[in-house]
Amino acid sequence: KKENNEFKTLTSKLKREIEQVNDELDKIKKVNVTLTQETLVDELTKLYNRRGIEQMFNTLSPFDTTDQMCAIFVLDIDNFKLYNDYWGHLQGDECLKIISQALIELQSKNIFAGRYGGEEFLMILKDIDADAVYAIAERCRQAIYELEHRIDDLYMAEVSASIGVAFSQTDLSVMQVLQAADEALYQAKSEGRNRICFAEPRLQSQLISV
């Protein structure tokens, strides 16, 4: 009987220790998740940062051959250097936050937004048809153009964005599609800004604007 009591005591003690270890492991896992999220999210805008975007790219390759496609938007805030010079860098940061919130509101399970660097943003659209891509690009441009960024009681700053869009193709890598979107963005800038240019789906090197 004494041996049974000792065995029960040891078993109970071991059970408590196992529970404590599991609790510590759970805490470590939660910390690791938080740290991972922090390394993938831009502190200012709360969007994916460049590392988070690149991780998202890994889920897009290789592109498939179904009717549903992927698309990449590259957005650049028009004349942002002049904006910063005129209103100041603190207001510039506030502007980036407001724009980021507009992009966050456009996100869904198949639409992801990130800050690629400076005033350049990137959106990834997965498993979507071409007509929806055109509509979302225009919604994005319009949402930024209609933003109200109040500097103070007297002044309201205006902001717009140019957007380059490229579609996935089975014979192109993610980085090649990104490059095509970047070239389309350059085209939008050269044609007057506050507009969208698309890299033609079948021949990414030929850019068409809408």
RAQUIGI-V160804 format. One line per field, one symbol per residue. ss: DSSP state (H for helix, E for strand, - for the rest). burial: I if it has 9 or more other ideal C-beta (glycine too) atoms within 8 Angstrom, else O. A space follows every 10 residues. Layout:
ss->???
burial->???
This chain:
ss->-HHHHHHHHH HHHHHHHHHH HHHHHHHHHH HHHHHHHHHH E------E-H HHHHHHH--- --------EE EEEEEEE--H HHHHHHH-HH HHHHHHHHHH HHHHHH-E-- EEEEEEE--E EEEEEEEE-H HHHHHHHHHH HHHHH---EE -----EE--- EEEEEEE--- ---HHHHHHH HHHHHHHHHH -----EEEE- ------EEE-
burial->OOOOOOOOOO OOOOOOOOOO OOOOOOOOOO OOOOOOOOOI IIOIIOIIII OIIOIIIOOI OOIOOOOOII IIIIIIIIOI OOIIOOIOOO IIIIIIIIII OIIIOIOOOO IIIIIIOOOI IIIIIIOIOO OIIIOIIIII IOIIIOIOIO IOOOOOIOII IIIIIIIIIO OIOIOIIIOI IIIIIIIIIO IOIIIIIIII IOOIOOIOIO
